[in-house]
Amino acid sequence: MKKLLFLGISLFFSVSLSASHLLGGQLSAQCNDDPNTSGFEYDISFVIIRDANGVGLGPTQNIEIAPAGGSAMNTTVTQANSITFTIGSRQIEIVWYEGSATLQPNTNYTLSWSSCCRPMGVLNIPNSVGQSMHYWAQINTGSSCNSTPQFVAPPLLVWPNQISWMGSIAAFDFDGDALTYGLDVPYGQAGTPNAGYTMPSSLPGGQPNVDSTNGLFQYVADGPGSYS
């Protein structure tokens, strides 16, 4: 069974300063194996969602791939597509990066990427504009080139003020394994939870909740904003 830890939730104001202004994203690895080689070839997909008023993203990104008990290596992913749209007063950019890597059979790997900074004014992360963001995916390649699960669409969500909101956080696993959904706190550049993080405030009985079986997400925010 595979786990998808969906979002450390954060409430953002629409104010912007010069920073990367990272809102969310996902990192995944899909098997695309050549049977004539000894290793397993994987397609690496990395999606970054950001406040478009922040510093722009480069044409490439480096993904660290670390085998359990071994030396980490880097693989470069290249920008393949991007879209920009507006939600309220916030302009959002979603950027897709793609690359490849060769991994060894029956090995546990952690794929990761991190950078500063989050948007300013995140109510439940102190000094959020100076806080970094950390993405990671874990995989055991197995003997048959096992893939990580991935979200069907980038998990960018926006709630209205004081109105109950729900939606299905859809994901897909290429190997047909069962998925378990869960909530997690935001992680920083060191791969550890951000110090001082608190659950975002909500109306009574309206705290964030995700169904571990079907990914149905529910929340009653007590203030307007973008949640990622």
C-alpha positions as CSV (number, residue, x, y, z in Angstrom):
1,M,0.0,0.0,0.0
2,K,1.3,3.5,-0.9
3,K,0.7,6.7,1.0
4,L,0.1,10.1,-0.4
5,L,0.7,12.8,2.1
6,F,-1.4,15.6,0.8
7,L,-0.5,19.2,1.7
8,G,0.7,20.9,4.8
9,I,-2.1,23.5,4.8
10,S,-1.2,27.2,4.8
11,L,-3.3,30.4,4.6
12,F,-1.8,33.0,2.3
13,F,-2.7,36.7,2.0
14,S,-2.6,38.3,-1.4
15,V,0.4,40.5,-0.5
16,S,3.7,39.8,-2.3
17,L,7.3,40.5,-1.8
18,S,10.4,39.5,-3.8
19,A,10.8,35.8,-3.1
20,S,10.2,32.5,-4.9
21,H,6.7,32.4,-3.4
22,L,6.2,28.7,-3.6
23,L,2.6,27.5,-3.1
24,G,2.7,23.8,-3.7
25,G,3.5,21.0,-6.2
26,Q,4.3,17.4,-6.6
27,L,7.2,15.0,-7.4
28,S,6.8,11.6,-8.9
29,A,8.7,8.8,-10.8
30,Q,7.1,6.6,-13.5
31,C,8.7,3.5,-14.8
32,N,9.8,3.6,-18.5
33,D,12.2,0.7,-18.5
34,D,14.4,-0.5,-21.3
35,P,14.5,-4.3,-20.8
36,N,17.9,-4.5,-22.5
37,T,19.6,-2.6,-19.7
38,S,20.6,-3.7,-16.2
39,G,18.9,-0.8,-14.3
40,F,15.4,0.6,-14.4
41,E,14.8,3.7,-16.4
42,Y,12.3,6.2,-14.8
43,D,10.6,9.4,-16.1
44,I,10.8,12.0,-13.4
45,S,8.0,14.6,-13.2
46,F,8.1,17.7,-11.0
47,V,5.4,20.3,-10.8
48,I,5.9,23.6,-9.0
49,I,3.0,26.0,-8.2
50,R,4.0,29.5,-7.3
51,D,2.8,33.1,-6.9
52,A,3.6,34.6,-10.2
53,N,4.6,37.9,-8.6
54,G,7.6,36.3,-7.0
55,V,11.0,35.5,-8.5
56,G,10.7,33.5,-11.7
57,L,11.8,29.8,-11.9
58,G,14.7,28.7,-14.0
59,P,14.5,26.4,-17.2
60,T,15.9,23.5,-15.2
61,Q,15.8,22.1,-11.7
62,N,18.0,19.6,-9.8
63,I,16.3,16.6,-8.2
64,E,18.3,14.7,-5.5
65,I,18.0,10.9,-5.6
66,A,19.3,9.2,-2.5
67,P,19.3,5.4,-2.1
68,A,19.0,4.1,1.4
69,G,22.4,3.7,2.9
70,G,24.1,5.0,-0.3
71,S,25.4,8.2,-1.9
72,A,23.0,10.7,-3.3
73,M,23.0,11.7,-6.9
74,N,21.4,14.5,-8.8
75,T,19.3,14.4,-12.0
76,T,18.3,17.5,-14.0
77,V,14.7,18.1,-15.0
78,T,13.9,20.6,-17.8
79,Q,10.9,22.8,-18.0
80,A,8.3,21.3,-20.4
81,N,5.3,23.5,-20.0
82,S,3.8,26.3,-17.9
83,I,0.4,28.0,-17.5
84,T,-0.5,31.3,-15.6
85,F,-4.0,32.2,-14.4
86,T,-5.6,34.5,-11.9
87,I,-7.6,33.7,-8.8
88,G,-9.0,36.8,-7.1
89,S,-6.0,39.2,-6.8
90,R,-3.4,36.4,-7.0
91,Q,-1.7,35.4,-10.2
92,I,-0.7,31.7,-10.1
93,E,1.9,29.9,-12.3
94,I,2.1,26.2,-12.6
95,V,5.4,24.9,-14.1
96,W,6.0,21.3,-15.3
97,Y,9.5,19.9,-15.4
98,E,10.5,16.5,-16.9
99,G,13.6,14.4,-16.8
100,S,14.9,10.8,-16.4
101,A,17.0,8.7,-14.1
102,T,18.3,5.1,-14.0
103,L,17.6,3.4,-10.6
104,Q,18.7,0.0,-9.4
105,P,16.2,-2.9,-8.7
106,N,15.0,-3.7,-5.2
107,T,16.3,-0.4,-3.7
108,N,14.6,2.2,-1.6
109,Y,15.0,5.7,-2.9
110,T,14.1,9.2,-1.8
111,L,13.7,11.9,-4.5
112,S,13.7,15.4,-3.1
113,W,13.9,19.1,-4.0
114,S,13.9,22.2,-1.8
115,S,14.2,25.9,-2.1
116,C,13.3,29.2,-0.3
117,C,10.7,30.8,0.0
118,R,7.1,30.7,0.8
119,P,4.8,33.7,0.4
120,M,4.7,36.3,3.1
121,G,1.8,36.4,5.5
122,V,1.2,32.7,6.0
123,L,-0.8,32.9,9.2
124,N,0.2,29.6,10.6
125,I,4.0,29.6,9.7
126,P,6.0,32.2,11.6
127,N,8.2,34.4,9.3
128,S,6.9,32.5,6.4
129,V,8.6,34.7,3.7
130,G,12.0,33.3,5.0
131,Q,10.8,29.7,5.2
132,S,11.9,27.2,2.6
133,M,9.8,24.4,1.0
134,H,10.7,20.8,0.6
135,Y,9.2,18.2,-1.8
136,W,9.9,14.5,-1.7
137,A,8.8,11.2,-3.0
138,Q,9.8,7.7,-1.7
139,I,10.0,4.6,-3.8
140,N,11.1,0.9,-3.6
141,T,11.9,-0.1,-7.2
142,G,11.2,-3.7,-6.4
143,S,12.0,-6.4,-9.0
144,S,9.5,-5.1,-11.6
145,C,10.2,-1.3,-11.8
146,N,7.7,0.0,-9.3
147,S,6.4,3.6,-9.8
148,T,5.3,6.2,-7.4
149,P,1.7,7.4,-7.3
150,Q,0.9,10.9,-8.5
151,F,-1.9,13.4,-8.3
152,V,-4.2,13.4,-11.3
153,A,-4.1,17.3,-11.2
154,P,-1.8,19.7,-9.3
155,P,-3.2,20.1,-5.7
156,L,-4.0,23.8,-5.8
157,L,-7.1,24.6,-3.9
158,V,-8.9,27.9,-3.0
159,W,-11.7,28.2,-0.5
160,P,-14.3,31.0,0.0
161,N,-14.6,32.6,3.4
162,Q,-16.7,30.7,6.0
163,I,-18.3,28.3,3.5
164,S,-18.0,24.6,3.9
165,W,-15.9,23.3,1.0
166,M,-15.1,19.8,-0.1
167,G,-13.5,18.1,-3.1
168,S,-11.9,14.9,-4.1
169,I,-8.1,14.9,-4.1
170,A,-7.7,12.4,-7.0
171,A,-4.5,10.4,-7.4
172,F,-3.4,7.5,-9.6
173,D,-0.9,4.7,-9.1
174,F,0.6,3.1,-12.3
175,D,1.1,-0.3,-10.6
176,G,-2.5,-0.6,-9.4
177,D,-1.5,-0.5,-5.7
178,A,-4.0,0.7,-3.1
179,L,-3.4,4.3,-2.0
180,T,-3.8,5.8,1.5
181,Y,-4.4,9.6,1.8
182,G,-3.2,11.6,4.8
183,L,-2.5,15.2,5.9
184,D,1.0,16.4,6.8
185,V,2.6,19.6,8.0
186,P,4.7,21.8,5.7
187,Y,8.4,20.8,5.4
188,G,11.4,23.0,5.1
189,Q,14.7,22.8,3.2
190,A,16.3,20.4,5.8
191,G,13.4,17.9,5.2
192,T,12.0,18.5,8.7
193,P,8.7,20.1,9.7
194,N,8.7,23.9,9.8
195,A,9.1,25.0,13.4
196,G,6.1,26.7,14.9
197,Y,3.6,25.5,12.4
198,T,0.0,25.4,13.6
199,M,-3.1,24.0,12.0
200,P,-4.9,26.7,10.1
201,S,-7.9,28.2,11.9
202,S,-11.4,27.1,10.9
203,L,-15.0,27.5,12.0
204,P,-16.1,25.2,14.9
205,G,-16.1,21.6,13.6
206,G,-14.6,22.6,10.3
207,Q,-10.9,21.6,10.6
208,P,-9.2,20.2,7.5
209,N,-10.0,16.5,7.1
210,V,-9.2,14.0,4.3
211,D,-10.7,10.6,3.9
212,S,-7.8,8.1,3.9
213,T,-9.6,5.8,1.4
214,N,-11.1,8.0,-1.3
215,G,-9.3,11.3,-0.8
216,L,-12.4,13.4,-0.1
217,F,-11.1,16.6,1.5
218,Q,-13.3,18.9,3.6
219,Y,-12.6,22.2,5.3
220,V,-14.5,25.3,6.6
221,A,-11.9,28.1,6.6
222,D,-12.6,31.1,8.8
223,G,-10.9,33.5,6.4
224,P,-10.3,34.0,2.7
225,G,-7.1,32.9,1.0
226,S,-5.2,30.4,-1.2
227,Y,-4.6,27.0,0.4
228,S,-2.0,24.7,-1.1
